[in-house]
Structure formats: C-alpha cells, structure tokens
Amino acid sequence: MNPVIFRQYDIRGIVGVDLFVETAYDLARTIAYYFYKNNKSIKTVIVGMDVRIHSPILHTELVRAFRDCGYDLIDLGICTTPMLYFATQQMACVGGVMITASHNPKEYNGFKIVLGSDSIWGAAIQEIKELYQERATVTLQPRGTYTKHDISDVYCSWLFEQFPLLQNRELPVAFDCANGATSIIMPQLVKKFGWRTAQLLYAEPDGTFPNHPADPIEMHNMHDLWHHMQAHSIALGIGFDGDGDRMDALDETGNLIPGDQLLAIFTRAIAQEHKGITMVCDITASAGVVRYAQHHGASVVMAPCGIGSIKQHMREHNAPIGGELSCHFIFNDERGLGFDDGIYAALRLIEIIVNTGQSLATLRADLPLCVSSPQYRIACKEESKKQLVQAVKDRFEMRSDVSLITIDGARVVFPFGWGLVRPSNTLPVMVFRFEASDATQLAQVKKEFADLLSVQLESDLHTLFGL
C-alpha cells in the first residue's frame, strides 16, 4: 500500500496504484485490531459498499478479514455511507466500515471507518497507518458469523416520518443520482413519499459512472440535470455524490448554489426556531455568509475543512448545524441525524422551500453576497503541499495590511477581501478560493497568489484564475 492512502478523513487511493486488492485483507485485519484496541466490547461490525467496480472484491476481503479476526459481520451490501451510519445507530453496533471513495473518479476506492458515534479521522487514521506497517492484528475465538441485512426499508420509513410536510406532495424537483449509491435508495424513497411529479436522473447503479462524475459541486457535472429541469419546467434540482453523504442544488435560474450559502439558508431556518444557536462553517466560507448567520442571531465558529473537524467543533460548541463549502451538512438539532447525509439535507432544503413558499433563487437572493471565485483545484505533489502553504505564510505574515488565519492552509485577509490556499485532504491538489468586495479587488487578491505560486506549482495561475 502507498502510505499516501492514509488521508485526513479516510483511507483512499487509486486501486492498483496506491490501494491494492491483494493487501486489502491485511489492512482490514489492522482495522479490526484498531477496533479491539480502542473498544474491546465490540463484537459485531457493520460493512457496506458503494457501486464502484472494485468494491465487491474489496468487500470480500474485508468480510473475510473481520470474520477471521473473530468479529460477527452484518453486511448491508450496496448502500450509501449515511445508511451505514444510520445502521450503526439503529442496530447499536459500535464499529462500521464503508467501502467507498465518495466523489473521487472511478479508479479510486477506499474505506470510511466508524467507531462509536464518530467517524475515524486525523490522528486515528495515522495510528491505523502505523499499525498496518507493524502488521498488527487480533484473533478472537470463534470465527465470526455473517449476516446480510437490508436497512433500506427502515431508513426510508424513518425519513418519511421526519418530514410529514413533504408526504404526498406535488414537488417540481429532479434528483440526479449520478449512477452512484443513492441510485439504490432514491427510487424507493420517491415512491414512499408519493412524489408523483418528482423525477430521477441516472438512478441506475453503475460504478463506471457513464454519464458524469459523481461530484455535484462541479457545474459541468450538473449540466444534464439543468437541461432536464429546463425541458420539464422543474424549479429545483438536487445532485448527489458517489456515496450519498453530499448534495448540491440548482435553482430555477440554473445557478448551482455554493455549500456555504446552503448552510446559511439552513442556519436561518433553525435560528428562527431556536435563539442563540451556533453555526460551524469551514475556512472557505464567504464573509457574507458569516454576516448573514450573525444577522439572524447565530454565532459562527470557523473550523478547518473536513467533516470530522466540523463534527468536533459542533460538539465543542453545542452547535445544531454545521457544514462545508463542499456540501457536507450536519444537522444536530432535535430532528437531526448528527452525521452528514445528502438525502436528509435535500429533504431539509425542500421542506424550507415548502414552508416559506419561496423558491431557492429567492431564498438565495436574501444573502449579502460578495464577489467570490469558485474553488480552483491545482495539481500538486503530496510532498510539496506543506512547502507551498509555508511560502504563503512567509510572504504575508510580515505585512501590516493583512491578517492570517492558519487553521487549515492559509487564509489571507485583506481590508477588501481574502484569499485562501489549502491542501486537499482527498486528492493530490492544492485548493484556492478568493473573495472581495468587487471584481477589481477580487482580481487583485488573485494576482497576489498567482504571482507567488505559479512557479512552484509549474502552472500559469494567472490564466487559470482568469486574470
């Protein structure tokens, strides 16, 4: 295994290049040892997988390894990552492993790990890396049992009960499942709710992702959904990622709504019911979104990118809502699941639209928008990421006209805007985002970063940033 697969929030890499089927059994036995080391009371582990073409063989090795270690296995089969989280709660199982690479291209795969009520991330992933290098394992007696279990009926029924307002409604909405894991549950859910006018795109599981990549925050992956909305006079479009823990939305004008703006819409709805709440956002959030949340009575806590970090900060600040620009959203109010679920977030958004009688475009128009760039992802070797962030810190830390936020990469705050560079946790790229009061000042912020880093990244950042 290439050590690079042990990332910040999961174990993930290109199958056959970084992550090898031949060594998946040993890696799974190491995960089993990690479970045993941290909670010796665990007897049963839940396993699920997404639709990727190599998921079944990785699944076979994972099941074999855990059973050989002495753990009883409950197999959900193909499911979304949130369905696995849901199953661990409903079935009181402490350990779980999901075989997925989320939104990454089809050649990737990996493991998301659950222990107790938390996803394993950060230092815990690095501990598993060290244990794997030591070939640590455990053997309990007797060999574990194996049980198949379909959680879909229980999951759909739970969602149905949580959203009575949406039952048997004529909803002008289209869902793009991108041939990912949500394909196995959305047809059942639409039927359960009685949404006769709702429409589904690419709701056939296919791990080759033949129509477009399963990453809804990129507009080029949402073009088919937008064309379908236009052709059928549909006012709202929802796209899901590969394992169903993220969603993004298209409004009736064809605008793809950034995750931080959706987070602001969710926050306003919760703040209207509960005074003095806290919202947790990530380092990439717009200053306009922060002001909007504060205007509606919410305190704002900014966290490093990554859903594990968001969850941690939500616990520390007793926050009922948190999310990322990448469209992970966690609802931890009295109705929430406490983990990121793209389908649940979509239902909360539809509920807000029905409750307010306003379209998504109208809800968005209420936000004090700044001039923001999209996220730019620039290829970068893993070993060069820290050096590039340090170069930004070195350039700006001595300047009196700016301030630095360094909880994740470097966010350089100017009097008229800000620029951010941070290393991706899931791909060999650096991520940039910029914001300013107007287009001229936005170009000025972009130029500061492009002048500094074009040589190091061996890319013409001026052109890539539209300068």
MOGIFEN-V394743 format. One record per pair of residues at least 12 apart in sequence whose C-alpha atoms are under 7 Angstrom apart, sorted by the first residue. I is the first residue (numbers start at 0). J is the second residue. D is the distance in Angstrom with one decimal. If there is no record, write none. Layout:
i=I j=J d=D
i=I j=J d=D
This chain:
i=0 j=17 d=5.7
i=0 j=18 d=5.4
i=0 j=19 d=6.3
i=1 j=17 d=4.8
i=1 j=18 d=6.7
i=4 j=17 d=6.6
i=5 j=124 d=6.2
i=5 j=125 d=6.5
i=5 j=128 d=6.3
i=6 j=124 d=7.0
i=6 j=424 d=6.3
i=6 j=425 d=6.8
i=7 j=120 d=5.7
i=7 j=121 d=4.8
i=7 j=124 d=6.9
i=7 j=424 d=5.7
i=8 j=119 d=6.9
i=8 j=120 d=4.4
i=8 j=121 d=6.1
i=8 j=307 d=6.8
i=9 j=110 d=6.1
i=9 j=111 d=5.1
i=9 j=120 d=6.3
i=9 j=124 d=6.8
i=10 j=109 d=5.3
i=10 j=110 d=5.1
i=10 j=111 d=6.6
i=11 j=100 d=6.2
i=11 j=107 d=7.0
i=11 j=108 d=5.7
i=11 j=109 d=4.1
i=11 j=110 d=6.4
i=12 j=107 d=5.3
i=12 j=108 d=5.8
i=12 j=109 d=6.3
i=13 j=106 d=5.5
i=13 j=107 d=4.2
i=13 j=108 d=6.4
i=14 j=106 d=6.1
i=14 j=107 d=5.7
i=14 j=108 d=6.3
i=20 j=57 d=6.2
i=23 j=57 d=6.6
i=23 j=60 d=6.2
i=23 j=61 d=7.0
i=24 j=60 d=5.0
i=24 j=61 d=5.9
i=24 j=64 d=5.5
i=26 j=131 d=6.2
i=27 j=61 d=5.5
i=27 j=64 d=5.8
i=27 j=65 d=6.8
i=28 j=64 d=5.4
i=28 j=65 d=6.3
i=28 j=68 d=6.8
i=28 j=136 d=5.4
i=29 j=127 d=6.9
i=29 j=130 d=6.4
i=29 j=131 d=5.6
i=29 j=134 d=6.7
i=29 j=135 d=5.5
i=29 j=136 d=5.1
i=30 j=127 d=6.7
i=31 j=65 d=6.2
i=31 j=68 d=7.0
i=31 j=136 d=6.9
i=32 j=135 d=6.5
i=32 j=136 d=4.8
i=32 j=137 d=5.2
i=33 j=127 d=6.7
i=41 j=93 d=6.3
i=41 j=94 d=7.0
i=42 j=70 d=5.5
i=42 j=71 d=6.2
i=43 j=70 d=5.5
i=43 j=71 d=4.6
i=43 j=72 d=5.8
i=43 j=92 d=6.2
i=44 j=70 d=6.6
i=44 j=71 d=6.3
i=44 j=72 d=5.2
i=44 j=73 d=6.2
i=44 j=92 d=6.5
i=44 j=94 d=4.9
i=44 j=95 d=5.3
i=45 j=72 d=6.0
i=45 j=73 d=4.7
i=45 j=74 d=6.0
i=45 j=87 d=7.0
i=45 j=94 d=6.4
i=45 j=95 d=4.6
i=45 j=96 d=6.4
i=46 j=73 d=6.3
i=46 j=74 d=5.1
i=46 j=75 d=6.1
i=46 j=95 d=5.7
i=46 j=96 d=5.0
i=46 j=97 d=5.8
i=47 j=74 d=6.2
i=47 j=75 d=5.0
i=47 j=76 d=5.2
i=47 j=77 d=6.0
i=47 j=78 d=6.1
i=47 j=83 d=6.4
i=47 j=96 d=6.6
i=47 j=97 d=4.9
i=47 j=98 d=6.2
i=48 j=76 d=6.0
i=48 j=77 d=4.9
i=48 j=78 d=6.0
i=48 j=97 d=5.5
i=48 j=98 d=4.4
i=48 j=99 d=6.1
i=49 j=77 d=5.4
i=49 j=78 d=6.0
i=49 j=79 d=6.5
i=49 j=98 d=6.2
i=49 j=99 d=5.4
i=49 j=180 d=5.4
i=49 j=242 d=6.1
i=50 j=77 d=6.5
i=50 j=179 d=6.1
i=50 j=180 d=5.9
i=50 j=204 d=6.2
i=50 j=205 d=6.2
i=50 j=206 d=4.8
i=51 j=105 d=6.7
i=51 j=206 d=3.9
i=51 j=207 d=6.9
i=52 j=206 d=5.1
i=52 j=207 d=6.9
i=54 j=98 d=6.3
i=58 j=98 d=7.0
i=66 j=142 d=5.6
i=66 j=143 d=4.3
i=66 j=144 d=6.6
i=67 j=138 d=6.9
i=67 j=142 d=5.5
i=67 j=143 d=6.6
i=68 j=137 d=5.7
i=68 j=138 d=4.3
i=68 j=139 d=5.6
i=68 j=142 d=6.8
i=69 j=138 d=6.0
i=69 j=139 d=4.4
i=69 j=140 d=5.5
i=69 j=141 d=5.8
i=69 j=142 d=4.5
i=69 j=143 d=4.4
i=70 j=143 d=4.6
i=71 j=143 d=4.2
i=71 j=144 d=4.6
i=71 j=145 d=6.0
i=72 j=143 d=6.8
i=72 j=144 d=6.0
i=72 j=145 d=4.8
i=72 j=146 d=6.2
i=73 j=145 d=6.1
i=73 j=146 d=4.9
i=73 j=147 d=5.8
i=73 j=148 d=6.4
i=74 j=146 d=6.0
i=74 j=147 d=4.7
i=74 j=148 d=5.8
i=75 j=147 d=6.2
i=75 j=148 d=5.2
i=75 j=149 d=5.6
i=75 j=150 d=6.8
i=78 j=180 d=5.8
i=78 j=183 d=7.0
i=79 j=180 d=5.2
i=79 j=181 d=6.2
i=79 j=242 d=5.0
i=79 j=243 d=5.3
i=80 j=97 d=6.3
i=80 j=242 d=5.6
i=80 j=243 d=6.3
i=80 j=244 d=6.3
i=81 j=243 d=6.8
i=81 j=244 d=5.9
i=81 j=339 d=6.8
i=81 j=340 d=5.2
i=86 j=150 d=6.8
i=93 j=114 d=5.6
i=93 j=115 d=4.5
i=94 j=113 d=5.5
i=94 j=114 d=4.7
i=94 j=115 d=6.3
i=95 j=112 d=5.9
i=95 j=113 d=4.8
i=95 j=114 d=6.6
i=96 j=110 d=6.4
i=96 j=111 d=5.7
i=96 j=112 d=4.6
i=96 j=113 d=6.2
i=97 j=110 d=5.5
i=97 j=111 d=5.0
i=97 j=112 d=6.4
i=98 j=110 d=4.7
i=98 j=111 d=6.5
i=99 j=111 d=7.0
i=99 j=242 d=6.7
i=101 j=240 d=6.6
i=101 j=241 d=4.9
i=101 j=242 d=4.9
i=102 j=213 d=5.4
i=102 j=214 d=5.0
i=102 j=240 d=5.4
i=102 j=241 d=5.0
i=104 j=212 d=6.5
i=105 j=206 d=6.8
i=105 j=207 d=6.0
i=105 j=208 d=6.9
i=118 j=307 d=6.8
i=120 j=307 d=6.3
i=151 j=184 d=6.8
i=155 j=188 d=5.8
i=159 j=192 d=6.5
i=165 j=350 d=6.7
i=166 j=192 d=4.9
i=166 j=193 d=6.4
i=167 j=192 d=5.6
i=167 j=193 d=4.5
i=167 j=194 d=5.8
i=168 j=193 d=6.9
i=168 j=194 d=5.8
i=169 j=194 d=5.9
i=169 j=195 d=6.4
i=169 j=196 d=5.6
i=170 j=194 d=6.3
i=170 j=196 d=5.8
i=170 j=197 d=5.7
i=171 j=196 d=6.1
i=171 j=197 d=5.9
i=171 j=233 d=5.1
i=171 j=234 d=5.9
i=171 j=235 d=6.6
i=172 j=197 d=5.1
i=172 j=198 d=6.5
i=172 j=233 d=5.8
i=172 j=234 d=6.3
i=172 j=235 d=4.8
i=172 j=236 d=5.6
i=173 j=197 d=5.7
i=173 j=198 d=4.6
i=173 j=199 d=5.7
i=173 j=235 d=6.5
i=173 j=236 d=4.9
i=173 j=237 d=6.3
i=174 j=198 d=6.3
i=174 j=199 d=4.9
i=174 j=200 d=6.1
i=174 j=236 d=5.9
i=174 j=237 d=4.8
i=174 j=238 d=5.8
i=175 j=199 d=6.0
i=175 j=200 d=4.6
i=175 j=201 d=6.1
i=175 j=224 d=6.4
i=175 j=237 d=6.2
i=175 j=238 d=4.6
i=175 j=239 d=6.4
i=176 j=200 d=6.2
i=176 j=201 d=5.5
i=176 j=202 d=5.3
i=176 j=238 d=6.2
i=176 j=239 d=5.5
i=177 j=201 d=5.2
i=177 j=202 d=6.9
i=177 j=208 d=6.8
i=177 j=211 d=6.6
i=177 j=212 d=7.0
i=177 j=213 d=5.2
i=177 j=239 d=6.8
i=178 j=201 d=5.1
i=178 j=202 d=5.5
i=178 j=203 d=5.2
i=178 j=204 d=4.6
i=178 j=205 d=5.2
i=178 j=208 d=5.8
i=179 j=204 d=5.6
i=179 j=205 d=6.6
i=179 j=206 d=7.0
i=179 j=213 d=6.6
i=179 j=240 d=6.9
i=179 j=241 d=4.5
i=179 j=242 d=6.4
i=180 j=204 d=6.6
i=180 j=241 d=5.9
i=180 j=242 d=5.2
i=180 j=243 d=6.2
i=181 j=242 d=6.9
i=181 j=243 d=5.6
i=182 j=202 d=4.2
i=182 j=203 d=5.5
i=182 j=204 d=5.5
i=183 j=204 d=6.7
i=213 j=239 d=6.9
i=213 j=240 d=4.7
i=213 j=241 d=4.9
i=214 j=240 d=4.8
i=214 j=241 d=7.0
i=215 j=238 d=5.3
i=215 j=239 d=5.9
i=215 j=240 d=5.9
i=215 j=246 d=6.6
i=215 j=247 d=5.7
i=216 j=247 d=6.0
i=216 j=325 d=6.7
i=218 j=255 d=6.7
i=224 j=236 d=6.7
i=225 j=253 d=6.2
i=234 j=250 d=6.4
i=234 j=251 d=4.5
i=235 j=249 d=5.9
i=235 j=250 d=5.3
i=235 j=251 d=5.8
i=236 j=248 d=5.5
i=236 j=249 d=4.8
i=236 j=250 d=6.7
i=237 j=249 d=6.4
i=239 j=341 d=6.6
i=243 j=340 d=6.5
i=243 j=341 d=5.4
i=243 j=342 d=6.9
i=244 j=327 d=6.7
i=244 j=339 d=5.5
i=244 j=340 d=4.3
i=244 j=341 d=4.5
i=245 j=326 d=5.5
i=245 j=327 d=5.1
i=245 j=340 d=6.3
i=245 j=341 d=4.2
i=246 j=326 d=5.9
i=246 j=341 d=4.7
i=246 j=345 d=6.8
i=247 j=326 d=6.2
i=250 j=359 d=5.4
i=250 j=360 d=5.5
i=251 j=360 d=6.6
i=257 j=324 d=6.2
i=258 j=323 d=6.0
i=258 j=324 d=4.0
i=258 j=325 d=5.7
i=258 j=326 d=4.5
i=259 j=284 d=5.6
i=259 j=285 d=6.9
i=259 j=288 d=6.7
i=259 j=323 d=6.1
i=259 j=324 d=4.8
i=260 j=288 d=6.3
i=262 j=322 d=6.2
i=263 j=288 d=6.0
i=263 j=291 d=7.0
i=263 j=292 d=6.0
i=266 j=278 d=6.8
i=266 j=292 d=6.6
i=266 j=320 d=6.6
i=267 j=292 d=6.6
i=267 j=295 d=6.2
i=270 j=295 d=6.7
i=270 j=296 d=6.6
i=270 j=297 d=6.5
i=274 j=296 d=6.7
i=275 j=296 d=5.9
i=275 j=297 d=5.7
i=276 j=297 d=5.0
i=276 j=298 d=6.3
i=276 j=318 d=6.4
i=277 j=297 d=5.2
i=277 j=298 d=4.5
i=277 j=299 d=5.7
i=277 j=316 d=7.0
i=277 j=318 d=4.8
i=277 j=319 d=6.9
i=278 j=297 d=6.3
i=278 j=298 d=6.1
i=278 j=299 d=5.0
i=278 j=300 d=6.3
i=278 j=318 d=5.9
i=278 j=320 d=5.4
i=278 j=321 d=5.5
i=279 j=299 d=5.9
i=279 j=300 d=4.8
i=279 j=301 d=5.9
i=279 j=302 d=6.9
i=279 j=309 d=6.5
i=279 j=312 d=6.9
i=279 j=313 d=6.3
i=279 j=318 d=6.9
i=279 j=320 d=6.6
i=279 j=321 d=4.4
i=279 j=322 d=6.5
i=280 j=300 d=6.4
i=280 j=301 d=5.1
i=280 j=302 d=6.1
i=280 j=321 d=5.8
i=280 j=322 d=5.4
i=280 j=323 d=5.8
i=281 j=301 d=5.3
i=281 j=302 d=4.7
i=281 j=303 d=5.5
i=281 j=304 d=5.2
i=281 j=323 d=5.4
i=282 j=301 d=5.9
i=282 j=302 d=5.9
i=282 j=303 d=5.6
i=282 j=304 d=6.2
i=282 j=407 d=6.9
i=283 j=324 d=6.6
i=283 j=432 d=7.0
i=284 j=324 d=6.4
i=287 j=367 d=5.3
i=287 j=368 d=5.5
i=287 j=369 d=6.0
i=291 j=366 d=6.4
i=291 j=367 d=6.7
i=303 j=406 d=5.7
i=303 j=407 d=4.9
i=304 j=407 d=6.8
i=306 j=327 d=6.9
i=309 j=321 d=6.4
i=309 j=322 d=6.7
i=319 j=331 d=4.4
i=319 j=332 d=4.6
i=327 j=339 d=5.8
i=328 j=344 d=6.6
i=369 j=434 d=6.7
i=369 j=435 d=6.3
i=369 j=436 d=5.8
i=370 j=434 d=5.6
i=370 j=435 d=5.5
i=370 j=436 d=6.0
i=370 j=437 d=5.7
i=370 j=438 d=6.4
i=371 j=433 d=5.8
i=371 j=434 d=4.3
i=371 j=435 d=6.6
i=372 j=432 d=5.9
i=372 j=433 d=5.3
i=372 j=434 d=6.2
i=373 j=432 d=6.3
i=374 j=430 d=6.4
i=374 j=431 d=5.6
i=374 j=432 d=4.9
i=375 j=430 d=5.6
i=375 j=431 d=5.0
i=375 j=432 d=6.4
i=376 j=428 d=5.8
i=376 j=429 d=5.7
i=376 j=430 d=4.7
i=376 j=431 d=6.5
i=377 j=428 d=5.2
i=377 j=429 d=5.2
i=377 j=430 d=6.5
i=378 j=427 d=6.0
i=378 j=428 d=4.2
i=378 j=429 d=6.4
i=379 j=427 d=5.4
i=379 j=428 d=4.7
i=379 j=429 d=6.1
i=379 j=456 d=6.6
i=380 j=427 d=5.7
i=381 j=427 d=5.6
i=384 j=422 d=6.0
i=388 j=408 d=5.8
i=388 j=409 d=6.4
i=388 j=420 d=6.8
i=388 j=421 d=6.9
i=391 j=409 d=6.9
i=392 j=409 d=6.6
i=400 j=413 d=6.7
i=401 j=413 d=4.9
i=407 j=421 d=6.2
i=408 j=420 d=5.7
i=408 j=421 d=4.0
i=408 j=422 d=6.5
i=409 j=421 d=6.4
i=415 j=435 d=5.6
i=415 j=436 d=5.8
i=415 j=440 d=6.9
i=416 j=434 d=5.3
i=416 j=435 d=3.9
i=416 j=436 d=6.3
i=417 j=433 d=5.9
i=417 j=434 d=5.4
i=417 j=435 d=6.4
i=417 j=444 d=6.8
i=418 j=432 d=5.9
i=418 j=433 d=4.4
i=418 j=434 d=6.5
i=418 j=444 d=6.2
i=419 j=431 d=5.4
i=419 j=432 d=5.3
i=419 j=433 d=6.3
i=420 j=432 d=6.9
i=433 j=445 d=6.7
i=442 j=466 d=6.6
i=445 j=464 d=6.8
i=446 j=461 d=6.8
i=449 j=461 d=5.5
